[in-house]
Amino acid sequence: MVWRRHQTPSLVGFDIGMVEFLRRLVTADLDDSPGSNDEAWGNRGPFVGWREAWRRWDAGLDEYSAAPRPELLMGSYGMTGILPLPEWLAGVLSGHETPIRLAVYLRLVHDVAVNLLDGVAETFPELKIDRRAVEFGAVTHDIGKIVHRAELTGPGREHEEAGQQILLRMGHDEHLARFAVTHGTWDVPDRRLEDLLVTLAGKVWTGERVRDLEENIADMIADRTRKDRREVFLTIGKLCEDLAAGADQRLAFHAAAPVDLGPNGPLAPRQGTDVGFGRPVSG
């Protein structure tokens, strides 16, 4: 029996004698490495002394790569300058096997949405926006990827309807659950300003600019405030430009977060099942 400090399961058995085990260990003839040091398998890296390893760990870094530890990206530590989720929103993701990359992504979009809302409120103080709904949409619009995890790294829209169903089953009103669907179809005529702002936050966090989307938002704001449409469009464009400037840092945080890990460890394969409810998800 071998106890593995950094792997799951922590105990693994080999149905061979000790001498044969040691021979196959040093010749890399086992199915996988049972130990922490797997140099015999060709995975060589720099030596890190225990003092330096502890220093990195205490600083929130991986012991060997010195990169930010992915599990800490779910909290306020490790993502410098990124707003932590307020408790009322963080609770939406609790109780689910949320992939760390998804949690990081939703927090990044929420951070952009808050800054976008602040900029709009400062520039157009007379404009009435359901700010709470926009924040909710920013942090839940891709929640369906808890189920459809393949869409964390590839294209697909199955997460949209799945996300709406998850939110409805959690007891959230339809006017909030709708963001799971509307963020992907922002160009439909009956979309509200709040829908478009959630979509915009989900675009500009990477530095992406969508002129038609920004024009639609400017049109809505101009109609409500009776301001010059071109002036409003330029203002929205400047807000987006300022937010896009932080895209490199956000993308780095996102890329460091693993897809196959949740806050409690490795994630079991899952597709098409509503996490936490045990029922199939349509779409």
C-alpha positions, 0 to 999 in steps of 0.5 A: 500500500502506498500513501500519496500525499498529493493525489486522490485516492490517497491510498493505492494498493499494488498486488506485487511484492516490495522488491518487484514494486521498487524495480518497477517504480524506478523503471517507470513500469507501473501504470502511473507514478504512485509517489510525489516524485515522478522524474522516472516518468519524464516529468522533471522540474526544478528542485524546490527546497522545503522552506521555499515550498512553504513560503510559496504555499503561504503566499498562495502560490503553487509549490513548484511552478510559483503560479497562483494556486487555482483553488484560491482563485475562487476567493478574494485572495490571489486575484489582485484588484478583482472584486470579491463576490458579495455574499448574496451572489456567492451563495448562488454558486454554493452547494454545487460542484462548480468548476474552478474555471467557471467560478473564476470566469463568473467573478471576473464578469461580475467585476467588469459588470460592477465597474460598467454599472458604476461608470454608467451611473456616474455619467447618466445619473438620471438613468434607472437600471435594475442594478441588482438584476445585472449583477445577478445576471453577470454571476449566473449567466453561464451557470449551466456550464456546471452541467455542460462542462465541455462548453467551458473550453469549446463552443456550445449553447446547451448551457443556456437553457440548462442554466435557466432551469437550474436557477428556476429550480433554485427558486429564483424568479424568471426575470432573473433566471432569464439571463442564462438565455438572453446573454447569448441572444442579445440581438433579439428585438425584445431584449432589455437594457439589463440583458445587454449590459450583462452581455457586454460585460461578458464580452469586454472582460476579454477586451472584445468589442462588439459595435452593434451591441454597444450601439444598441445599448447607446440607443436605449440609454439615449431614448431614456435620457433624451441625450444625443445618441452619438454622445452616448455611444462615444461615452459607452465606447470610452467605458468599454475601452477603459474596461478592456485595458484590464483584459490581459490580467483577467485572462491570466487569472482565467487561464490559470484556473483548472476545468477539472477541479472544484472547490473540493477537489477533482470533478466527476464527469458530468453532462446533462444532469442538473447538479444538486437536483438529480433531474435531467436538464432539457436542451 
